[in-house]
């Protein structure tokens, strides 16, 4: 078993440009799901995003809207986990030659691209 570096101390769980996580999905109205900061009272909510219910049958289903809302609400946790993966993978495999890495280099490229997209750098 390789020795995986545990030092991910440089990774911020809530970078300054994002609304502090965790986020939660709430259903305060009949026409949309709201993504808000978790563990807050209703009067403290700051709306992060909203996912409106479909108006017509041809639109997204309610299940799709709920799935989209859950994915958005998971964003802070996903971002943090992805950052940690990036640090660990780069620390563990970054020194090896590309021809020995197989799928690691494309994976690291994907991770970096996803994190850049989330930060608005693309």
VENMOHU-V379908 format. One record per residue. N is the residue number from 1. RES is the residue in one small letter. OMEGA is omega as a letter, one per 30 degrees, with the letter a starting at -180 (999 if undefined). NEAR is the number of other ideal C-beta (glycine too) atoms within 10 Angstrom. D_FIRST is the distance of its C-alpha to the first C-alpha in whole Angstrom. Layout:
{{N;RES;OMEGA;NEAR;D_FIRST} {N;RES;OMEGA;NEAR;D_FIRST}}
//
This chain:
{{1;x;l;3;0} {2;x;l;6;4} {3;x;a;6;7} {4;x;l;9;9} {5;x;a;12;12} {6;x;a;10;14} {7;x;l;9;18} {8;x;a;14;19} {9;x;l;7;23} {10;x;a;7;25} {11;x;l;17;24} {12;x;l;11;27} {13;x;l;15;28} {14;x;l;13;31} {15;x;a;15;32} {16;x;a;6;36} {17;x;a;8;37} {18;x;l;16;36} {19;x;a;15;38} {20;x;l;13;36} {21;x;f;19;33} {22;x;l;15;33} {23;x;a;22;35} {24;x;l;17;37} {25;x;l;19;39} {26;x;a;18;43} {27;x;a;11;46} {28;x;a;12;49} {29;x;a;11;51} {30;x;a;6;52} {31;x;a;8;51} {32;x;l;17;48} {33;x;a;22;44} {34;x;l;18;44} {35;x;a;25;40} {36;x;l;21;41} {37;x;a;17;39} {38;x;l;14;38} {39;x;l;8;39} {40;x;l;12;42} {41;x;a;6;46} {42;x;a;8;48} {43;x;l;5;50} {44;x;a;9;47} {45;x;l;15;45} {46;x;a;9;45} {47;x;l;13;45} {48;x;l;18;42} {49;x;l;17;42} {50;x;l;15;44} {51;x;a;20;44} {52;x;l;12;47} {53;x;l;16;48} {54;x;l;12;49} {55;x;a;8;53} {56;x;a;5;54} {57;x;a;6;52} {58;x;l;6;51} {59;x;l;12;49} {60;x;l;14;45} {61;x;l;11;45} {62;x;l;11;45} {63;x;l;8;41} {64;x;l;12;40} {65;x;l;17;42} {66;x;l;16;40} {67;x;l;13;36} {68;x;l;16;37} {69;x;l;22;38} {70;x;l;15;35} {71;x;l;13;33} {72;x;a;16;35} {73;x;a;24;34} {74;x;a;16;31} {75;x;a;18;31} {76;x;a;21;30} {77;x;l;13;27} {78;x;l;14;26} {79;x;a;21;27} {80;x;l;18;25} {81;x;l;13;21} {82;x;l;17;22} {83;x;l;19;22} {84;x;l;14;19} {85;x;a;16;17} {86;x;a;18;19} {87;x;a;19;18} {88;x;a;16;15} {89;x;l;18;14} {90;x;l;15;17} {91;x;a;14;15} {92;x;a;14;12} {93;x;a;16;14} {94;x;a;12;17} {95;x;a;7;18} {96;x;l;12;17} {97;x;a;7;20} {98;x;a;8;21} {99;x;l;7;21} {100;x;a;9;17} {101;x;a;15;16} {102;x;a;11;18} {103;x;a;8;18} {104;x;a;16;17} {105;x;l;17;20} {106;x;l;10;22} {107;x;l;15;20} {108;x;l;17;21} {109;x;l;10;24} {110;x;l;12;25} {111;x;a;17;23} {112;x;a;14;25} {113;x;l;12;28} {114;x;l;15;28} {115;x;l;17;28} {116;x;l;11;31} {117;x;a;10;33} {118;x;l;18;32} {119;x;l;12;34} {120;x;a;7;37} {121;x;a;9;36} {122;x;999;9;36}}
//
